[in-house]
Amino acid sequence: MVNRTELENKVIPYKILLETLQNTYDLVDSILLDNTIPSLKIGLKYLIQNIEANIEKAGDGLPVVGHHFAFQSEYLDCFDVVPICIEGTSYILSALLPDGVEKYYDLMRNWGHPFHTCSSQKGVMGMTLDDLFRFDAIICPTAPCDNTMASYPYFKYQADVPMVLPDMPFIHKEKSFKYYAKQIKKGLEDLGKIIGQKPDWDELKKHLEIDNKSINTQLEIFELKKAIPCPVENFYNAMSAAVTIFMAGKEEKVKYYDEMLESAKNNYRKKKHHGGEEKIRCIFPYMLIFFDLGLCEWLDRELGMSILFDIFNYNFTKPIRTTDSLDTMFYDMARKGMEFPMMKQSTDFYYNFIDDCVNMAKEFKSDCFIFTMHIGCKQFGSVVQVLREALRDETGIPVLMLDLDVGDKRMTSMKVLRDKISLFAQTLL
């Protein structure tokens, strides 16, 4: 008979993550003053609850289902499963562990996977190669990039994990949403056959409605960032991404944003900036640097630079309609999936991305953009110069490009990155 510990060992990286989160929370709770980096303390509290619950479900023997971050975890709530976000797990451990998940990047490179592929998938791929994750199935849309579609087949052909691949169109039109809606529904039905469960659409509706609750709160926080100084600390951006990915469809996500809204309102009323004085207002149109999230605090406190938002914090969609037909519900799920961060920008032509950046630069009174040119995101490599020219012509603000791997500090060290940002900041003051 299989014991509980052996079942939990199907998700060993989650057990490592739980211990790391708890240690980080204890450290934050004992060292930091009250209301210091509230996004970190509040977010850690709810992340711990989420990871504990999933380890508990693994111990109960529920199927372990990996998913791409663009196939939101609340979509899997029509089943009794343990959802594991491939990209989210790679990067949250990259942020929390002293050497990140570099060991597993190297395992994959030695196995034969190219070094320049995306570290967001490569971390969990290496963990699976090391028998730390044992997936019962994986579901991933055919997007947003070539790296995704080149990396996910590893799980099927090397680790022998059954794969479900809902086909996501590249053109963002009504007919595309209708097509992808059918693909999501079929994908969930196919996944159900693999894990021996029938999708429970009523349960799915319940979790979609929970997720709907946080939309207006997120938008209100986003609006508050227009204030000068920005009333939300930089670390919020990183924690918001983690909450969105790990806690979609859960009450903990709603509670996190409710508590953060109160914190932001309090700072707004006091005209308070987290770092003391806001000197520069910056937008990261792409990703943060996950291997060292301490950069967020350093920018706030040392340079007085606010990160108004990054790619995971400026994409919003309408609430999903759950009281109409199933077709309407899946249409809204498809629209949300295709307009999800990085899906919206990477699966369509760049015109909308450029327009969004120019408009947000004006609306949020940004002084500059910092573009993290991640080695794995080759589909975005040609956009930087177009963005630089558009912002120069329309707003007069500059763009700093940083070549790096956002999940692996060995490509470009944090010292080099801080030096570049410091020199760039001097040109703005």
C-alpha positions in Angstrom: 0.0 0.0 0.0 1.3 3.4 -0.9 1.8 5.6 2.1 1.0 9.3 2.4 4.7 10.4 2.4 5.3 8.6 -0.9 2.3 10.3 -2.5 3.5 13.7 -1.3 6.9 12.9 -2.8 5.3 13.3 -6.2 5.6 17.0 -5.6 8.9 17.3 -3.7 9.7 20.8 -5.1 6.4 22.0 -3.5 7.7 20.6 -0.1 10.9 22.5 -0.6 8.9 25.6 -1.6 6.7 25.4 1.5 9.7 25.2 3.8 11.3 28.1 2.0 8.2 30.2 2.2 7.7 29.5 5.9 11.3 30.4 6.6 11.0 33.6 4.6 7.8 34.5 6.4 9.3 33.9 9.8 12.3 36.1 8.9 10.1 38.9 7.5 7.7 38.7 10.5 10.6 38.9 13.1 12.8 41.5 11.4 10.7 43.9 9.5 8.6 46.6 11.2 4.8 46.5 10.8 3.6 47.7 7.4 7.1 47.3 5.9 6.8 45.7 2.5 3.1 44.7 3.2 2.8 42.9 -0.2 5.5 40.5 0.8 4.2 39.7 4.2 0.5 39.4 3.1 1.4 37.4 0.0 3.7 35.0 1.8 0.8 34.2 4.3 -1.6 33.2 1.6 1.0 31.5 -0.6 1.9 29.2 2.4 -1.8 28.3 2.8 -2.0 27.5 -1.0 1.1 25.3 -1.1 0.1 23.5 2.1 -3.3 22.7 0.6 -1.8 21.3 -2.6 0.7 19.1 -0.7 -2.2 17.8 1.4 -4.1 17.0 -1.8 -1.1 15.2 -3.2 -1.0 13.1 0.0 -4.6 12.2 -0.5 -3.6 10.6 -3.8 -5.2 13.2 -6.2 -3.7 13.4 -9.7 -0.8 15.8 -10.2 -1.5 18.0 -13.2 1.1 20.4 -14.6 -0.1 23.4 -16.5 1.3 26.3 -18.4 0.7 29.7 -16.7 -1.5 30.8 -19.5 -3.9 27.9 -18.8 -5.0 29.4 -15.5 -5.2 27.1 -12.6 -8.9 27.9 -11.9 -9.7 26.2 -15.1 -8.6 23.0 -13.5 -11.0 23.4 -10.6 -13.5 21.3 -12.4 -11.4 18.4 -11.2 -10.0 17.2 -7.9 -6.3 17.6 -8.8 -3.0 19.1 -7.6 -2.3 21.9 -10.1 1.4 22.7 -10.6 2.3 25.7 -12.7 5.4 24.8 -14.6 6.7 28.4 -15.1 5.6 29.7 -11.7 7.3 26.9 -9.8 10.6 27.4 -11.7 10.7 31.2 -11.1 9.4 31.3 -7.5 12.1 28.9 -6.5 14.6 30.9 -8.5 13.7 33.9 -6.4 13.7 32.1 -3.0 16.6 29.7 -3.0 20.2 30.9 -2.7 21.3 29.3 -6.0 17.8 29.3 -7.5 17.2 26.2 -9.6 20.5 26.5 -11.6 21.2 22.8 -10.8 18.1 21.8 -12.9 18.9 24.2 -15.7 22.3 22.5 -15.9 20.7 19.0 -15.8 18.6 19.9 -18.8 21.6 21.4 -20.7 23.6 18.2 -20.0 20.7 16.2 -21.2 20.8 18.1 -24.5 18.3 20.9 -24.1 19.8 24.2 -25.6 21.1 26.7 -23.1 19.2 29.6 -24.7 15.7 28.1 -24.1 13.5 29.6 -21.5 14.4 29.0 -17.9 10.8 29.2 -16.9 10.2 25.7 -18.2 13.7 24.4 -17.9 13.6 24.4 -14.1 10.7 22.0 -13.7 11.9 20.0 -16.7 15.2 19.4 -14.8 13.3 18.6 -11.6 11.2 16.0 -13.5 14.4 14.5 -14.9 15.7 14.2 -11.3 12.4 12.5 -10.3 11.3 15.3 -8.0 8.0 15.9 -9.9 5.9 13.0 -11.0 3.1 14.3 -13.2 0.0 12.4 -14.1 -0.8 14.7 -17.0 0.1 18.2 -18.3 -2.0 20.7 -20.2 -0.5 23.6 -22.2 -1.9 25.9 -24.9 0.0 26.2 -28.1 1.3 29.6 -27.1 2.9 32.0 -26.5 6.2 31.3 -28.0 8.4 28.8 -29.8 10.3 28.1 -26.6 7.1 26.8 -25.0 6.3 24.5 -27.9 9.9 23.3 -28.1 10.2 22.5 -24.4 6.9 21.0 -23.4 7.2 17.9 -25.6 10.1 16.8 -23.3 7.5 15.8 -20.7 5.8 13.5 -23.1 8.8 11.9 -24.9 11.3 11.7 -22.1 9.2 11.6 -18.9 6.3 9.8 -20.5 3.7 12.2 -19.2 0.4 12.4 -21.1 0.0 15.8 -22.8 -3.1 17.9 -23.7 -2.5 20.8 -26.1 -5.5 23.2 -26.6 -4.8 25.1 -29.8 -4.6 28.9 -29.3 -4.9 31.1 -32.4 -2.5 34.0 -33.0 -5.1 36.5 -34.2 -7.1 38.1 -31.4 -10.6 38.3 -33.0 -14.1 37.1 -32.1 -13.8 34.0 -34.3 -10.5 33.2 -32.5 -12.1 33.4 -29.1 -14.9 31.1 -30.2 -12.4 28.6 -31.6 -10.2 28.6 -28.5 -13.3 28.3 -26.3 -14.0 24.9 -28.0 -10.4 24.0 -27.5 -10.4 24.7 -23.8 -13.6 22.6 -23.3 -12.3 19.8 -25.4 -8.9 20.0 -23.6 -10.5 19.7 -20.2 -12.7 16.8 -21.4 -9.5 15.0 -22.8 -7.7 15.7 -19.5 -10.6 14.2 -17.6 -10.3 11.0 -19.6 -6.5 10.7 -18.8 -7.0 11.2 -15.0 -10.3 9.3 -14.8 -12.5 12.2 -13.8 -15.4 13.9 -15.4 -15.2 17.7 -15.5 -17.6 19.3 -13.0 -18.7 22.5 -14.8 -20.7 23.7 -11.7 -17.5 23.5 -9.6 -15.7 25.4 -12.3 -18.3 28.1 -12.3 -17.9 28.6 -8.6 -14.2 29.2 -8.8 -14.5 31.5 -11.8 -17.0 33.6 -9.8 -14.5 33.7 -6.9 -11.8 34.9 -9.3 -14.2 37.6 -10.7 -14.3 39.1 -7.2 -10.7 40.4 -7.4 -10.9 42.1 -10.8 -12.3 45.5 -9.6 -9.9 45.5 -6.6 -6.9 44.9 -8.9 -8.1 47.7 -11.2 -8.5 50.1 -8.3 -5.0 49.4 -7.1 -3.8 50.0 -10.7 -5.6 53.3 -10.8 -4.0 54.4 -7.5 -0.6 53.9 -9.2 -1.3 57.0 -11.3 -0.8 59.1 -8.1 2.5 60.9 -7.4 4.2 59.5 -5.5 3.1 55.9 -6.3 1.4 54.5 -3.2 2.3 50.9 -3.9 5.8 49.4 -3.2 7.7 47.8 -6.1 7.5 44.3 -4.5 3.8 44.3 -5.1 4.4 43.6 -8.7 6.3 40.4 -8.1 3.9 39.1 -5.4 0.9 40.0 -7.5 2.2 37.8 -10.3 2.7 34.9 -7.9 -0.8 35.3 -6.4 -2.4 35.5 -9.8 -0.7 32.3 -11.0 -0.8 30.2 -7.8 -4.1 31.3 -6.3 -6.4 31.9 -9.3 -10.0 31.0 -8.4 -9.3 30.9 -4.6 -10.6 33.1 -1.8 -7.0 33.7 -0.7 -6.4 35.7 -3.9 -9.4 37.9 -3.2 -8.2 38.5 0.4 -4.7 39.4 -0.8 -6.0 42.1 -3.1 -8.5 43.4 -0.6 -5.7 43.8 2.0 -3.3 45.4 -0.5 -6.0 47.9 -1.6 -6.3 49.1 2.0 -2.5 49.5 2.2 -2.4 51.4 -1.1 -5.3 53.7 0.0 -3.6 54.5 3.3 -0.3 55.5 1.5 -2.3 57.5 -1.0 -4.0 59.5 1.7 -0.7 60.2 3.3 1.1 60.9 0.0 3.6 58.3 1.2 6.2 56.6 -1.0 7.6 53.3 0.1 11.3 54.3 -0.4 10.9 57.7 1.2 11.0 59.9 -1.9 9.9 59.1 -5.4 12.5 60.4 -7.9 11.8 58.3 -11.0 8.7 56.7 -12.3 9.5 53.6 -14.4 7.6 51.0 -16.3 8.9 47.5 -17.0 6.9 46.6 -20.2 8.2 43.0 -19.9 9.2 40.9 -17.0 10.8 41.6 -13.6 14.1 39.9 -12.7 13.1 36.8 -10.8 16.4 35.5 -9.7 16.8 38.5 -7.4 13.6 40.2 -6.4 15.6 42.3 -3.9 16.1 44.6 -6.9 12.6 45.9 -6.2 13.5 47.1 -2.8 16.8 48.5 -4.0 15.2 50.6 -6.6 12.6 51.9 -4.2 15.1 52.8 -1.4 18.4 53.5 -3.1 17.3 55.2 -6.4 13.8 56.3 -5.4 12.6 54.5 -8.6 9.0 53.2 -8.6 8.2 50.3 -10.8 4.7 51.3 -11.7 4.0 47.9 -13.2 5.4 45.0 -15.3 3.8 42.7 -17.9 2.0 40.6 -15.2 0.3 43.7 -13.7 -1.2 45.6 -16.6 -3.4 43.1 -18.4 -7.0 43.0 -17.3 -10.1 41.3 -18.7 -13.8 41.5 -18.1 -15.4 39.2 -15.5 -16.3 35.8 -16.9 -20.1 35.3 -17.3 -21.1 32.2 -15.5 -24.9 32.6 -15.4 -25.5 32.3 -19.1 -24.8 29.3 -21.3 -21.7 27.1 -21.1 -20.7 28.5 -24.5 -20.7 32.0 -23.1 -18.6 30.9 -20.1 -16.0 29.2 -22.3 -16.0 32.1 -24.7 -15.1 34.4 -21.8 -12.5 32.0 -20.5 -10.9 31.9 -24.0 -10.9 35.7 -24.2 -9.3 35.9 -20.7 -6.7 33.3 -21.7 -5.7 35.0 -24.9 -5.5 38.4 -23.2 -3.5 37.0 -20.3 -0.1 38.6 -19.6 2.4 37.6 -22.4 -0.3 35.8 -24.3 -1.7 39.2 -25.4 1.7 40.6 -26.4 3.4 37.5 -27.8 0.6 35.8 -29.8 -0.4 38.9 -31.8 1.3 41.5 -33.9 3.3 44.1 -31.9 1.1 47.1 -32.8 -1.2 46.8 -29.8 1.8 46.4 -27.5 3.4 49.5 -28.7 0.1 51.5 -28.5 -0.4 50.2 -24.9 3.1 51.3 -23.9 2.8 54.8 -25.4 -0.6 55.4 -23.8 0.5 54.0 -20.4 3.6 56.1 -20.4 1.5 59.2 -20.8 -1.3 58.2 -18.5 1.0 57.2 -15.6 3.5 60.0 -16.1 6.4 57.6 -16.5 9.9 59.0 -16.8 11.4 55.9 -18.5 11.0 52.2 -19.5 13.3 49.4 -18.6 13.0 46.4 -20.9 14.3 43.1 -19.7 15.4 41.3 -22.8 15.1 37.7 -21.6 17.2 35.3 -23.6 14.3 32.8 -23.8 11.9 35.4 -25.4 13.2 35.6 -28.9 9.8 36.6 -30.2 10.3 39.9 -28.4 13.8 40.6 -29.5 12.9 42.8 -32.4 10.3 44.9 -30.5 12.7 46.9 -28.3 14.0 49.2 -31.0 10.4 49.9 -32.3 9.3 50.6 -28.8 12.3 52.9 -28.2 11.5 54.9 -31.3 7.8 55.1 -30.5 8.3 56.3 -26.9 10.9 58.8 -28.1 8.7 60.2 -30.8 5.4 60.2 -28.7 6.6 61.0 -25.2 10.3 61.9 -25.3 11.2 59.3 -22.6 14.1 56.8 -22.9 14.3 53.0 -22.8 17.0 51.0 -21.1 17.4 47.5 -22.4 18.9 44.8 -20.2 20.2 41.6 -21.8 19.8 38.7 -19.3 18.1 35.5 -18.3 15.4 36.6 -15.8 15.7 33.2 -14.0 19.5 32.6 -14.1 21.9 35.1 -12.5 24.9 33.5 -14.3 24.2 35.1 -17.6 24.2 38.7 -16.3 25.0 39.3 -12.7 23.0 41.6 -10.4 26.0 43.8 -9.9 26.2 44.5 -13.7 22.4 45.1 -13.8 22.4 47.5 -10.9 25.4 49.4 -12.3 23.6 49.8 -15.7 20.4 51.0 -14.0 22.3 53.4 -11.7 24.0 55.0 -14.7 20.7 55.2 -16.6 19.1 56.8 -13.5 21.8 59.5 -13.4 20.8 60.6 -16.9 17.2 61.1 -15.7 17.8 63.2 -12.5 
